[in-house]
Amino acid sequence: MTALSAAGFPADQVRERARTGAAAVFPDASSYGTSLFGSASVAPADLLESARLVPPVFVPRRLEKLIELGREPLYGDVSLAASIGGFASSLPLYLSAFGSTQVAGAGLGAAASAQAARLGIPMVIGENVVPVHGHGRAGGPSAGTLLERLRAYGDAVPDGLGGVVVQQSTEDADAEVWNLVYSDPSAAPLLESGRLAFELKVGQGAKPGLGGMTLVDPAAAASLASLYSVDLSLGSSVLRSSSPGTFTPEILRQQIRLMRNNFPRAGVWVKLPPGRDVASAAAVAWGAGADAVTVDGAEGGSGWTPTSFGPVGLPLAECLTRIGTPAGCLLASGRMWEGTRVAKVLALGARAAGLGRAALLAVDTDPESGLVRFAEALALELRMLISALGQYQPDALTPEDVWFPGTPERVAHEVLS
């Protein structure tokens, strides 16, 4: 374990789950028989945390399950299998995009890739990896490269599950990243099995309206200056910035059509920032043929971000509310670390939730199995929560399962018999 920290994020709880797995879902077992348990009042971190999951009294789906099984259903009867952007996944989870940041490039990116593969969930490789660290072709250095992550994932993923999504920024396009991956022999097994997709990054939650940023030393800045904007005003470190890209509805449509035309065997994903017109942007992406649209709420993080951008962008809950019933596969990311939060975004229309900071912390805690144990804890919570809501698969949840404080009371007028 390194000194990796995450201010304002429940890092200690994530590390405990990475160490002990499902046991961390419950209070300390040593307190059983000597403590009284119940709901604790904790100040919510954001709008989504202030919401509550609200199980119904009457559970017709449970009756259907009872008839199917010939016995009373239990939480273990919940199936968490999901279809995520054209990929089969063992859980309604995916590994969020880690780009060229120092944290992901120091071995955690490859370790997270291998563990995501073992779990059978998709992963996204973030922007700027190739221009900064290289592609990693045979004969060259491999640490931190895109190929290192591809190989780590491909070597461990079970047949028929998961998939790899390669993100591309403006600078990645100049480096022809998608062309490199599409023609690389190492990606051929994923491509041939329908488990490769490309993601167009329109923006991100941590810094809506800005491109990716990292700090580099002056020597590295000199070699990157031809591709990126470099700012020498920060003292001993240099700020390397990507272009945020320029989008209008027609540009987004044409970009997606270009992806379909140039890479017909790869899926198409689009990542949106938490902008005020997020619903319109999602509709344009689905209308143009995107297999998945990811909405990254303002709670998202893990990259280098100006501190003044904390209050910039819509909260994830507001993004999902504005989108309403999705016209295609909707994915959600931003402060995902426990089952209740994931269940809420599933109920609000998302097909799956992305693990970012939580995944990095889990892998940092245990590079071999930390993310696997963390996901096992989250899966146990999800099974219990989905069962409590009277359902037995993630995509059966609906907005009725979520209540936000201040929502006017709705009175049912149906006559119950």
C-alpha positions in Angstrom: 0.0 0.0 0.0 1.3 3.5 -0.9 0.4 6.9 0.6 -2.4 7.3 -2.0 -5.1 9.6 -0.5 -8.5 10.9 -1.5 -9.6 14.0 0.4 -13.3 14.1 0.9 -13.8 10.5 -0.2 -14.5 7.6 2.2 -11.1 6.1 1.6 -10.9 4.3 4.9 -14.1 2.5 4.2 -13.0 1.5 0.7 -9.7 0.2 2.0 -11.5 -1.9 4.7 -13.6 -3.5 2.0 -10.6 -4.1 -0.1 -9.0 -5.9 2.9 -11.9 -7.9 4.3 -14.5 -8.1 1.5 -18.1 -8.9 2.3 -17.5 -8.7 6.1 -17.1 -5.0 5.8 -20.7 -4.6 4.7 -21.8 -5.2 8.4 -20.7 -3.6 11.7 -17.7 -5.1 13.4 -18.7 -8.7 14.4 -17.1 -8.2 17.8 -19.9 -5.7 18.7 -22.6 -8.3 18.1 -24.5 -9.0 21.3 -23.1 -5.9 23.1 -24.3 -3.1 20.8 -27.7 -1.9 19.5 -27.8 -1.2 15.8 -30.0 1.1 13.8 -29.9 4.0 11.3 -27.3 6.6 12.0 -27.8 10.2 11.1 -24.9 11.3 8.8 -24.7 14.5 6.8 -25.1 13.6 3.1 -22.2 14.4 0.8 -24.4 15.3 -2.1 -27.9 15.1 -3.5 -27.7 11.4 -4.4 -26.7 10.5 -0.8 -29.6 12.5 0.6 -32.0 10.3 -1.3 -33.4 7.1 0.2 -34.2 3.8 -1.3 -37.9 3.0 -0.4 -39.0 -0.7 -0.6 -42.7 -1.3 -1.2 -45.1 -3.3 1.1 -46.6 -5.2 -1.8 -44.0 -7.1 -3.9 -45.6 -8.9 -6.9 -42.2 -9.7 -8.5 -41.4 -11.6 -5.3 -44.5 -13.6 -5.8 -43.5 -14.4 -9.3 -40.1 -15.5 -8.1 -41.6 -17.6 -5.3 -43.7 -19.5 -7.9 -40.7 -19.9 -10.2 -38.5 -21.3 -7.4 -41.1 -23.2 -5.4 -40.0 -21.5 -2.2 -39.6 -18.0 -0.6 -37.0 -16.0 -2.5 -33.9 -14.8 -0.7 -31.3 -12.1 -1.6 -29.0 -14.8 -2.9 -31.6 -15.3 -5.7 -30.8 -11.9 -7.2 -28.9 -12.1 -10.5 -26.4 -9.2 -11.0 -25.6 -10.0 -14.6 -25.9 -7.0 -16.8 -25.5 -5.9 -20.5 -23.2 -2.8 -20.5 -22.8 -1.0 -23.8 -22.9 -4.2 -25.8 -20.7 -6.2 -23.4 -21.9 -9.0 -21.1 -20.9 -8.3 -17.5 -21.0 -10.3 -14.3 -22.0 -7.2 -12.3 -23.7 -3.8 -13.1 -20.2 -2.2 -12.7 -17.4 -1.1 -14.9 -13.9 0.3 -14.4 -13.9 4.0 -15.1 -11.3 5.7 -17.3 -7.8 6.1 -15.9 -5.7 8.2 -18.2 -2.1 9.2 -18.2 -2.0 10.4 -14.6 1.0 9.5 -12.4 -1.2 7.4 -10.1 -2.6 5.1 -12.8 0.8 4.9 -14.6 2.6 3.7 -11.5 1.4 0.1 -11.8 -2.1 0.7 -10.4 -3.6 1.0 -13.9 -2.4 -2.5 -14.9 -3.3 -4.0 -11.6 -6.8 -2.6 -11.8 -7.1 -3.9 -15.4 -6.2 -7.4 -14.3 -8.6 -7.4 -11.4 -11.5 -6.0 -13.4 -10.9 -8.8 -15.9 -11.1 -11.4 -13.2 -14.4 -9.9 -12.1 -15.7 -10.1 -15.6 -16.6 -6.4 -15.8 -15.7 -4.0 -18.6 -13.0 -1.4 -18.2 -12.2 1.9 -19.9 -8.7 3.0 -20.7 -8.5 6.8 -20.4 -7.2 9.5 -22.6 -3.6 10.6 -23.3 -1.9 7.3 -22.4 -0.3 6.8 -25.8 1.0 10.3 -26.4 2.4 10.4 -22.8 3.5 6.9 -22.1 3.5 5.3 -25.5 1.6 2.4 -27.1 4.0 -0.3 -25.8 4.7 -2.3 -28.9 7.1 -5.2 -28.7 10.7 -4.2 -28.0 10.0 -1.0 -26.2 9.2 -0.1 -22.6 5.8 -1.4 -21.4 5.3 0.2 -18.0 2.4 2.6 -18.0 1.6 2.0 -21.7 -1.8 1.3 -23.2 -0.6 -2.2 -24.3 0.3 -3.0 -20.7 -3.3 -2.5 -19.6 -4.7 -4.3 -22.6 -2.5 -7.3 -22.0 -3.2 -7.4 -18.2 -7.0 -7.4 -19.0 -6.9 -9.8 -21.9 -4.8 -12.4 -20.0 -7.3 -12.6 -17.1 -10.8 -12.0 -18.5 -13.1 -15.0 -18.7 -14.6 -16.1 -22.1 -17.8 -14.3 -22.9 -17.6 -11.6 -20.2 -16.2 -8.0 -20.0 -14.7 -5.8 -22.6 -12.2 -3.0 -23.1 -13.2 0.6 -24.1 -10.4 2.9 -25.3 -11.0 6.6 -24.8 -9.7 9.2 -27.2 -9.1 12.9 -26.7 -8.2 15.4 -29.4 -4.5 14.7 -28.8 -5.1 11.0 -28.9 -6.8 11.5 -32.3 -3.6 13.2 -33.5 -1.7 10.2 -32.4 -4.2 7.9 -34.1 -4.8 5.9 -31.0 -7.9 4.1 -32.2 -6.2 3.2 -35.4 -3.3 1.7 -33.4 -5.5 -0.3 -31.2 -7.9 -1.5 -34.0 -5.0 -3.0 -35.9 -2.9 -4.2 -33.0 -2.6 -8.1 -32.8 -2.9 -7.8 -29.0 -6.4 -6.4 -29.3 -7.4 -9.0 -31.9 -9.0 -11.5 -29.5 -11.1 -8.8 -27.9 -12.1 -7.4 -31.3 -13.0 -10.9 -32.7 -15.1 -11.7 -29.6 -17.0 -8.4 -29.8 -15.4 -7.0 -26.7 -13.7 -3.9 -27.9 -15.2 -0.4 -28.0 -14.0 3.1 -28.4 -15.2 6.0 -26.3 -15.4 9.6 -27.5 -14.7 11.8 -24.5 -16.9 15.0 -24.6 -16.0 15.9 -21.0 -15.8 14.7 -17.4 -17.3 15.4 -14.0 -14.2 16.6 -12.2 -13.6 19.6 -14.5 -16.5 20.2 -16.9 -15.4 22.3 -19.9 -11.7 21.6 -19.4 -9.5 18.8 -20.9 -7.4 16.3 -19.1 -4.6 17.8 -16.9 -1.4 16.4 -15.3 1.7 17.8 -13.7 5.0 16.9 -15.5 8.6 17.9 -14.9 10.2 20.5 -17.2 12.1 17.9 -19.2 9.0 15.9 -20.0 7.1 19.2 -20.8 9.6 20.0 -23.5 8.9 16.7 -25.3 5.1 17.2 -24.9 4.9 20.8 -25.9 4.2 20.0 -29.6 1.1 18.0 -28.7 -0.2 19.7 -25.5 -0.6 23.1 -23.9 2.1 23.5 -21.2 1.9 26.1 -18.5 5.2 27.1 -16.8 3.6 29.4 -14.2 3.2 26.8 -11.4 6.8 26.8 -10.1 8.8 23.7 -10.2 6.1 21.6 -11.9 4.6 22.2 -15.4 0.8 21.9 -16.1 0.1 19.8 -19.2 -3.4 20.3 -20.5 -5.4 18.6 -23.2 -7.9 20.4 -25.4 -11.5 20.1 -24.2 -12.7 19.6 -27.7 -15.4 21.5 -29.5 -18.9 20.0 -29.8 -22.2 21.0 -31.3 -25.0 18.6 -31.9 -24.0 18.1 -35.5 -20.3 17.6 -34.6 -21.2 15.0 -32.1 -23.4 13.2 -34.6 -20.7 13.2 -37.3 -18.0 12.0 -34.8 -20.2 9.0 -33.9 -20.9 8.2 -37.5 -17.2 8.5 -38.3 -16.5 6.0 -35.6 -19.1 3.6 -36.9 -17.7 3.9 -40.4 -14.0 3.7 -39.6 -14.2 1.0 -36.9 -17.3 -1.1 -37.8 -16.3 -4.0 -35.5 -15.9 -1.9 -32.4 -18.6 -0.5 -30.1 -19.2 3.2 -29.7 -19.3 4.8 -26.3 -19.6 8.5 -25.5 -18.7 10.2 -22.2 -20.5 13.4 -21.2 -19.7 16.0 -18.6 -22.4 17.1 -16.1 -23.6 20.0 -18.3 -26.9 21.7 -18.1 -27.9 20.3 -21.5 -26.8 16.8 -20.7 -30.2 15.3 -21.6 -30.0 16.8 -25.1 -26.5 15.6 -25.6 -27.4 12.1 -24.5 -30.3 12.1 -26.9 -28.1 13.2 -29.8 -25.5 10.5 -29.0 -28.1 7.7 -28.8 -29.8 9.0 -31.9 -26.5 8.8 -33.8 -26.0 5.2 -32.7 -23.9 5.2 -29.6 -23.9 1.8 -27.8 -23.5 3.6 -24.4 -23.5 7.1 -23.0 -21.7 7.7 -19.8 -22.7 10.6 -17.6 -19.9 11.7 -15.2 -21.5 13.7 -12.3 -19.8 16.7 -10.7 -18.8 14.4 -7.8 -16.4 12.5 -10.1 -12.7 12.8 -9.6 -9.2 11.1 -9.5 -7.4 13.4 -12.0 -5.6 16.7 -11.4 -8.3 19.4 -11.0 -8.4 23.1 -10.1 -9.8 23.4 -6.6 -12.2 26.1 -7.8 -14.0 23.5 -9.9 -15.6 21.8 -6.9 -18.9 23.7 -7.4 -18.9 23.4 -11.2 -21.2 21.1 -13.0 -24.5 19.4 -12.1 -24.7 16.7 -9.4 -25.1 13.2 -10.8 -28.6 12.9 -9.4 -29.7 16.0 -11.3 -28.1 14.7 -14.5 -30.0 11.4 -14.2 -33.3 13.3 -13.4 -32.9 15.5 -16.4 -32.3 12.6 -18.7 -35.3 10.7 -17.4 -36.1 7.4 -19.1 -32.9 6.6 -21.2 -33.3 6.0 -24.9 -30.3 3.7 -24.8 -27.7 2.3 -22.4 -26.9 4.9 -19.8 -23.9 4.6 -17.5 -23.2 6.7 -14.4 -20.1 7.6 -12.5 -19.2 9.9 -9.7 -18.3 8.9 -6.1 -19.4 5.3 -6.4 -18.2 3.2 -3.5 -21.0 1.3 -1.9 -24.2 -0.5 -2.8 -26.8 2.0 -1.8 -25.4 4.7 -4.1 -25.1 2.2 -7.0 -28.7 1.0 -6.5 -29.9 4.6 -6.6 -28.3 5.3 -10.0 -29.7 2.0 -11.3 -33.1 2.9 -10.2 -32.7 6.4 -11.8 -32.0 4.8 -15.2 -28.4 3.8 -15.3 -27.5 0.3 -16.6 -24.2 0.2 -14.6 -22.0 2.4 -12.3 -18.4 3.2 -12.9 -15.7 2.7 -10.2 -13.0 5.4 -10.3 -11.3 6.5 -7.0 -12.7 3.5 -5.2 -11.1 1.1 -7.6 -7.7 2.9 -7.4 -7.8 2.9 -3.6 -8.8 -0.8 -3.5 -6.0 -1.8 -5.8 -3.6 0.4 -3.9 -4.6 -1.5 -0.7 -4.0 -4.9 -2.3 -2.7 -5.0 -5.9 -3.6 -8.7 -6.2 -7.2 -8.9 -5.0 -8.2 -5.6 -3.4 -10.6 -4.6 -6.2 -12.0 -8.2 -6.3 -12.8 -8.1 -2.6 -14.2 -4.6 -2.8 -16.5 -5.6 -5.6 -17.6 -8.7 -3.7 -18.7 -6.5 -0.8 -20.6 -4.2 -3.2 -22.2 -7.2 -4.9 -23.5 -8.5 -1.5 -25.0 -5.1 -0.7 -26.6 -4.9 -4.2 -28.2 -8.3 -3.9 -29.7 -7.4 -0.5 -30.9 -4.0 -1.6 -32.4 -5.2 -4.9 -34.2 -8.0 -3.0 -35.5 -5.6 -0.4 -37.0 -3.5 -3.2 -38.9 -6.6 -4.4 -36.8 -7.2 -7.5 -34.3 -9.8 -8.6 -32.2 -8.1 -11.3 -30.7 -4.7 -11.5 -32.5 -3.4 -14.6 -35.9 -4.0 -12.8 -35.4 -1.0 -10.5 -37.3 2.1 -11.3 -37.4 5.8 -10.1 -40.2 4.8 -7.7 -37.6 3.0 -5.6 -35.9 6.4 -4.8 -37.2 9.2 -2.6 -35.6 12.6 -2.4 -36.2 14.8 0.7 -38.7 17.5 -0.1 -40.6 15.4 -2.7 -44.3 16.0 -2.2 -46.2 13.0 -0.8 -48.0 11.0 -3.5 -51.2 9.3 -2.3 -52.3 6.2 -4.1 -56.0 6.1 -4.9 -56.2 2.6 -6.2 -58.7 0.3 -4.5 -56.8 -2.7 -3.2 -58.5 -6.0 -3.1 
